[in-house]
Amino acid sequence: MPLVATNEPYFAANDDYEAHDALLCIAGGKLIAETDREQLTPDHRFKTRAEMAVLFADIPEALASTVEIAERCSFRPKTRKPILPRFTVGAGSGSDAEAEEAAELKRQAGEGLASRLQVHGLSPAHGRGIPEASRLRDRRDQPHELCGLLPDRVGLH
């Protein structure tokens, strides 16, 4: 195992030292003025490449080994927009496709609600003086609420 240059950062920048010190006090139930508590120094931050080179100037092979290991571990996933399913029933375009998608989602939500009601029944707490058929009909017209989805995420506007 080669020798590597490491740093033990607890916070990102020098400016974060006081905030981190306060967090340590809160976690330990201590006051900042107390001296018998866990304390770090402002040096417990992420250091730049140049700062690390100065710290390990007497051991250049440690810096080289660190870079080699970092290059072997380097991974950057590709970013992309979320892939959301489309509830289309035909090959429409534009507003027709959005209307078809909304109708399909409404149909599937209605079927899902009917299935759940058949299995689980109604909760007595859901009555609240509103006739059940009317309340369910109101909910059926808002399928995005039943599915827990926002209207703009599934093309309903």
PASEBA-1860 file (N, C-alpha, C; in nm, 3 decimals):
! residues 157
1> MPLVATNE> 0.085/-0.117/0.000/0.000/0.000/0.000/0.090/0.124/0.000 ~ 0.074/0.211/-0.100/0.160/0.329/-0.106/0.119/0.435/-0.003 ~ 0.211/0.519/0.030/0.188/0.631/0.120/0.105/0.736/0.047 ~ 0.001/0.789/0.112/-0.083/0.891/0.048/-0.093/1.015/0.136 ~ -0.124/1.127/0.074/-0.143/1.253/0.144/-0.292/1.269/0.173 ~ -0.326/1.285/0.300/-0.468/1.298/0.336/-0.492/1.423/0.419 ~ -0.616/1.456/0.431/-0.662/1.572/0.506/-0.787/1.528/0.580 ~ -0.809/1.576/0.699/-0.927/1.538/0.776/-1.021/1.658/0.787
9> PYFAANDD> -1.096/1.685/0.681/-1.184/1.803/0.685/-1.316/1.774/0.756 ~ -1.361/1.872/0.834/-1.491/1.865/0.899/-1.585/1.970/0.843 ~ -1.532/2.067/0.770/-1.613/2.171/0.710/-1.544/2.219/0.583 ~ -1.618/2.287/0.498/-1.569/2.317/0.364/-1.467/2.431/0.358 ~ -1.492/2.540/0.426/-1.406/2.658/0.412/-1.373/2.716/0.549 ~ -1.273/2.801/0.550/-1.230/2.866/0.673/-1.345/2.943/0.740 ~ -1.430/3.002/0.658/-1.544/3.079/0.711/-1.645/2.993/0.786 ~ -1.641/2.862/0.764/-1.736/2.771/0.829/-1.691/2.724/0.966
17> YEAHDALL> -1.572/2.763/1.008/-1.516/2.715/1.135/-1.605/2.750/1.254 ~ -1.644/2.876/1.268/-1.723/2.917/1.385/-1.858/2.847/1.389 ~ -1.923/2.832/1.275/-2.052/2.763/1.270/-2.034/2.617/1.311 ~ -1.929/2.552/1.263/-1.905/2.413/1.300/-1.872/2.400/1.448 ~ -1.797/2.496/1.500/-1.765/2.496/1.643/-1.893/2.507/1.726 ~ -1.984/2.592/1.683/-2.113/2.605/1.752/-2.192/2.474/1.746 ~ -2.189/2.407/1.630/-2.259/2.278/1.618/-2.200/2.172/1.711 ~ -2.068/2.172/1.724/-2.005/2.079/1.818/-2.050/2.107/1.961
25> CIAGGKLI> -2.062/2.235/1.996/-2.109/2.272/2.130/-2.253/2.225/2.152 ~ -2.337/2.245/2.053/-2.477/2.202/2.065/-2.483/2.050/2.082 ~ -2.407/1.978/1.998/-2.408/1.832/2.005/-2.355/1.781/2.139 ~ -2.257/1.852/2.196/-2.198/1.808/2.323/-2.262/1.870/2.445 ~ -2.361/1.958/2.426/-2.426/2.022/2.539/-2.332/2.116/2.613 ~ -2.244/2.180/2.542/-2.145/2.269/2.602/-2.165/2.412/2.553 ~ -2.095/2.505/2.617/-2.095/2.644/2.574/-1.965/2.672/2.499 ~ -1.969/2.767/2.409/-1.848/2.803/2.332/-1.738/2.851/2.426
33> AETDREQL> -1.776/2.918/2.533/-1.677/2.972/2.627/-1.606/2.863/2.708 ~ -1.663/2.745/2.716/-1.601/2.637/2.792/-1.478/2.584/2.718 ~ -1.376/2.551/2.795/-1.253/2.499/2.734/-1.244/2.347/2.740 ~ -1.323/2.283/2.826/-1.318/2.136/2.839/-1.422/2.071/2.748 ~ -1.409/2.096/2.620/-1.502/2.042/2.521/-1.426/2.004/2.395 ~ -1.492/1.927/2.309/-1.430/1.890/2.182/-1.414/2.015/2.096 ~ -1.294/2.037/2.048/-1.268/2.153/1.964/-1.181/2.112/1.846 ~ -1.203/2.177/1.735/-1.120/2.160/1.618/-1.048/2.292/1.592
41> TPDHRFKT> -0.970/2.296/1.487/-0.903/2.420/1.450/-0.954/2.462/1.313 ~ -0.929/2.585/1.273/-0.969/2.627/1.138/-0.900/2.546/1.028 ~ -0.794/2.473/1.063/-0.725/2.390/0.964/-0.800/2.261/0.930 ~ -0.907/2.231/1.002/-0.987/2.112/0.974/-1.089/2.141/0.864 ~ -1.043/2.200/0.755/-1.126/2.234/0.641/-1.067/2.167/0.518 ~ -1.143/2.167/0.408/-1.087/2.117/0.284/-0.974/2.209/0.241 ~ -0.864/2.150/0.205/-0.748/2.227/0.161/-0.736/2.219/0.009 ~ -0.681/2.323/-0.047/-0.661/2.325/-0.192/-0.544/2.234/-0.228
49> RAEMAVLF> -0.533/2.208/-0.356/-0.422/2.126/-0.405/-0.289/2.193/-0.370 ~ -0.282/2.325/-0.384/-0.158/2.397/-0.353/-0.123/2.386/-0.205 ~ -0.224/2.397/-0.117/-0.198/2.384/0.027/-0.149/2.244/0.062 ~ -0.206/2.144/-0.002/-0.162/2.007/0.024/-0.019/1.986/-0.027 ~ 0.015/2.048/-0.140/0.151/2.035/-0.193/0.253/2.097/-0.096 ~ 0.218/2.206/-0.031/0.307/2.269/0.066/0.321/2.180/0.189 ~ 0.208/2.127/0.238/0.211/2.041/0.356/0.293/1.915/0.335 ~ 0.290/1.858/0.214/0.358/1.733/0.186/0.477/1.753/0.092
57> ADIPEALA> 0.538/1.870/0.097/0.653/1.900/0.009/0.769/1.805/0.034 ~ 0.783/1.757/0.157/0.894/1.666/0.189/0.865/1.521/0.150 ~ 0.741/1.492/0.108/0.705/1.355/0.068/0.630/1.363/-0.066 ~ 0.697/1.397/-0.174/0.628/1.413/-0.303/0.563/1.284/-0.354 ~ 0.618/1.168/-0.317/0.556/1.042/-0.363/0.417/1.023/-0.303 ~ 0.391/1.080/-0.184/0.257/1.071/-0.123/0.156/1.148/-0.208 ~ 0.196/1.264/-0.258/0.107/1.342/-0.344/0.079/1.267/-0.475 ~ 0.183/1.209/-0.533/0.166/1.135/-0.659/0.075/1.014/-0.638
65> STVEIAER> 0.092/0.942/-0.529/0.008/0.825/-0.500/-0.137/0.867/-0.479 ~ -0.157/0.981/-0.413/-0.292/1.031/-0.387/-0.363/1.063/-0.518 ~ -0.292/1.129/-0.609/-0.350/1.163/-0.739/-0.382/1.036/-0.818 ~ -0.293/0.938/-0.814/-0.315/0.813/-0.886/-0.440/0.742/-0.834 ~ -0.455/0.735/-0.704/-0.573/0.670/-0.645/-0.700/0.747/-0.679 ~ -0.694/0.879/-0.672/-0.810/0.961/-0.705/-0.852/0.942/-0.850 ~ -0.756/0.931/-0.940/-0.789/0.910/-1.081/-0.852/0.773/-1.104 ~ -0.809/0.673/-1.029/-0.868/0.540/-1.043/-1.009/0.535/-0.987
73> CSFRPKTR> -1.039/0.620/-0.887/-1.171/0.619/-0.823/-1.265/0.722/-0.885 ~ -1.217/0.803/-0.974/-1.297/0.912/-1.028/-1.416/0.859/-1.107 ~ -1.534/0.913/-1.078/-1.655/0.875/-1.148/-1.749/0.993/-1.149 ~ -1.800/1.028/-1.263/-1.898/1.136/-1.277/-2.019/1.080/-1.351 ~ -2.131/1.063/-1.283/-2.249/1.013/-1.353/-2.304/1.119/-1.448 ~ -2.362/1.073/-1.556/-2.425/1.165/-1.650/-2.552/1.220/-1.587 ~ -2.576/1.346/-1.606/-2.699/1.406/-1.553/-2.801/1.414/-1.665 ~ -2.925/1.394/-1.627/-3.034/1.405/-1.723/-3.163/1.436/-1.649
81> KPILPRFT> -3.261/1.476/-1.722/-3.391/1.505/-1.663/-3.456/1.372/-1.622 ~ -3.544/1.376/-1.522/-3.612/1.252/-1.482/-3.693/1.193/-1.597 ~ -3.696/1.062/-1.604/-3.775/0.993/-1.705/-3.908/0.958/-1.640 ~ -4.013/1.024/-1.687/-4.146/1.000/-1.633/-4.230/0.925/-1.735 ~ -4.315/0.835/-1.690/-4.396/0.759/-1.785/-4.503/0.846/-1.850 ~ -4.538/0.810/-1.970/-4.647/0.876/-2.042/-4.767/0.782/-2.038 ~ -4.885/0.839/-2.016/-5.008/0.760/-2.012/-5.086/0.784/-2.140 ~ -5.024/0.755/-2.253/-5.089/0.780/-2.381/-5.160/0.654/-2.428
89> VGAGSGSD> -5.268/0.677/-2.501/-5.344/0.565/-2.554/-5.342/0.563/-2.706 ~ -5.299/0.672/-2.766/-5.293/0.680/-2.912/-5.171/0.759/-2.954 ~ -5.159/0.777/-3.083/-5.045/0.851/-3.135/-5.086/0.995/-3.164 ~ -5.133/1.065/-3.064/-5.174/1.205/-3.081/-5.055/1.297/-3.069 ~ -5.081/1.424/-3.095/-4.974/1.522/-3.082/-5.031/1.650/-3.022 ~ -4.942/1.725/-2.957/-4.982/1.855/-2.902/-5.085/1.843/-2.792 ~ -5.188/1.927/-2.799/-5.289/1.929/-2.694/-5.374/1.803/-2.695 ~ -5.388/1.736/-2.813/-5.461/1.609/-2.819/-5.392/1.504/-2.732
97> AEAEEAAE> -5.260/1.498/-2.741/-5.184/1.401/-2.662/-5.198/1.430/-2.513 ~ -5.194/1.559/-2.477/-5.211/1.596/-2.336/-5.350/1.559/-2.286 ~ -5.453/1.580/-2.369/-5.589/1.546/-2.330/-5.604/1.395/-2.316 ~ -5.544/1.320/-2.410/-5.549/1.174/-2.401/-5.477/1.125/-2.277 ~ -5.363/1.187/-2.248/-5.286/1.148/-2.130/-5.367/1.175/-2.003 ~ -5.431/1.292/-1.996/-5.512/1.326/-1.879/-5.629/1.229/-1.864 ~ -5.693/1.195/-1.974/-5.806/1.102/-1.969/-5.761/0.963/-1.925 ~ -5.646/0.919/-1.976/-5.594/0.787/-1.938/-5.556/0.783/-1.791
105> LKRQAGEG> -5.492/0.887/-1.744/-5.456/0.894/-1.603/-5.581/0.894/-1.516 ~ -5.682/0.968/-1.557/-5.808/0.973/-1.482/-5.874/0.834/-1.480 ~ -5.872/0.764/-1.594/-5.930/0.630/-1.601/-5.855/0.534/-1.508 ~ -5.720/0.537/-1.514/-5.641/0.447/-1.430/-5.659/0.480/-1.281 ~ -5.669/0.608/-1.249/-5.688/0.646/-1.109/-5.824/0.600/-1.060 ~ -5.926/0.612/-1.144/-6.059/0.565/-1.107/-6.063/0.415/-1.083 ~ -5.995/0.340/-1.171/-5.988/0.195/-1.154/-5.913/0.159/-1.026 ~ -5.804/0.229/-1.002/-5.727/0.202/-0.881/-5.806/0.232/-0.755
113> LASRLQVH> -5.881/0.343/-0.756/-5.964/0.379/-0.641/-6.071/0.273/-0.618 ~ -6.137/0.232/-0.725/-6.243/0.130/-0.711/-6.184/0.000/-0.655 ~ -6.067/-0.038/-0.703/-6.002/-0.160/-0.655/-5.968/-0.149/-0.506 ~ -5.913/-0.035/-0.466/-5.876/-0.017/-0.325/-6.000/-0.016/-0.236 ~ -6.105/0.048/-0.283/-6.228/0.052/-0.203/-6.288/-0.087/-0.189 ~ -6.277/-0.167/-0.294/-6.330/-0.302/-0.289/-6.253/-0.387/-0.187 ~ -6.122/-0.369/-0.181/-6.039/-0.447/-0.091/-6.046/-0.393/0.052 ~ -6.031/-0.261/0.068/-6.016/-0.202/0.201/-6.142/-0.136/0.255
121> GLSPAHGR> -6.236/-0.102/0.169/-6.357/-0.035/0.214/-6.330/0.111/0.251 ~ -6.433/0.176/0.300/-6.422/0.316/0.340/-6.389/0.329/0.487 ~ -6.313/0.429/0.521/-6.282/0.457/0.660/-6.396/0.540/0.719 ~ -6.442/0.509/0.840/-6.550/0.587/0.899/-6.511/0.734/0.919 ~ -6.385/0.762/0.933/-6.341/0.900/0.956/-6.352/0.986/0.830 ~ -6.368/0.923/0.714/-6.373/1.000/0.591/-6.510/1.058/0.560 ~ -6.614/1.022/0.631/-6.748/1.072/0.603/-6.762/1.220/0.623 ~ -6.742/1.265/0.743/-6.747/1.407/0.781/-6.867/1.482/0.722
129> GIPEASRL> -6.981/1.415/0.714/-7.102/1.483/0.671/-7.116/1.499/0.521 ~ -7.020/1.457/0.442/-7.029/1.469/0.296/-7.071/1.333/0.242 ~ -7.176/1.329/0.161/-7.216/1.201/0.103/-7.099/1.138/0.028 ~ -7.075/1.009/0.054/-6.959/0.941/-0.001/-6.954/0.944/-0.153 ~ -7.065/0.922/-0.218/-7.064/0.918/-0.365/-7.019/1.053/-0.422 ~ -7.067/1.160/-0.363/-7.031/1.294/-0.409/-6.883/1.320/-0.384 ~ -6.835/1.283/-0.265/-6.695/1.307/-0.229/-6.602/1.227/-0.319 ~ -6.636/1.101/-0.346/-6.553/1.019/-0.432/-6.555/1.070/-0.576
137> RDRRDQPH> -6.669/1.118/-0.622/-6.679/1.173/-0.756/-6.589/1.296/-0.768 ~ -6.587/1.380/-0.663/-6.500/1.498/-0.664/-6.354/1.456/-0.672 ~ -6.317/1.353/-0.597/-6.179/1.306/-0.597/-6.143/1.242/-0.731 ~ -6.238/1.172/-0.792/-6.213/1.105/-0.918/-6.178/1.207/-1.028 ~ -6.231/1.327/-1.016/-6.202/1.431/-1.114/-6.067/1.496/-1.091 ~ -5.995/1.455/-0.987/-5.863/1.508/-0.957/-5.765/1.393/-0.943 ~ -5.738/1.321/-1.051/-5.655/1.200/-1.041/-5.513/1.228/-0.996 ~ -5.461/1.344/-1.027/-5.324/1.373/-0.987/-5.312/1.379/-0.836
145> ELCGLLPD> -5.418/1.416/-0.764/-5.414/1.413/-0.619/-5.418/1.270/-0.568 ~ -5.496/1.185/-0.635/-5.502/1.045/-0.594/-5.369/0.976/-0.614 ~ -5.300/1.009/-0.720/-5.173/0.945/-0.751/-5.056/1.007/-0.677 ~ -5.078/1.120/-0.611/-4.970/1.186/-0.541/-4.874/1.256/-0.635 ~ -4.920/1.289/-0.755/-4.835/1.354/-0.854/-4.879/1.497/-0.873 ~ -4.785/1.581/-0.907/-4.816/1.720/-0.939/-4.865/1.726/-1.083 ~ -4.963/1.812/-1.111/-5.018/1.818/-1.247/-4.912/1.847/-1.353 ~ -4.818/1.935/-1.327/-4.721/1.971/-1.429/-4.620/1.859/-1.455
153> RVGLH> -4.609/1.763/-1.365/-4.514/1.653/-1.386/-4.569/1.548/-1.481 ~ -4.699/1.545/-1.498/-4.756/1.444/-1.587/-4.830/1.508/-1.705 ~ -4.807/1.636/-1.727/-4.865/1.701/-1.843/-5.006/1.751/-1.823 ~ -5.058/1.753/-1.702/-5.192/1.806/-1.677/-5.180/1.951/-1.635 ~ -5.245/2.040/-1.705/-5.234/2.182/-1.671/-5.370/2.242/-1.648
END
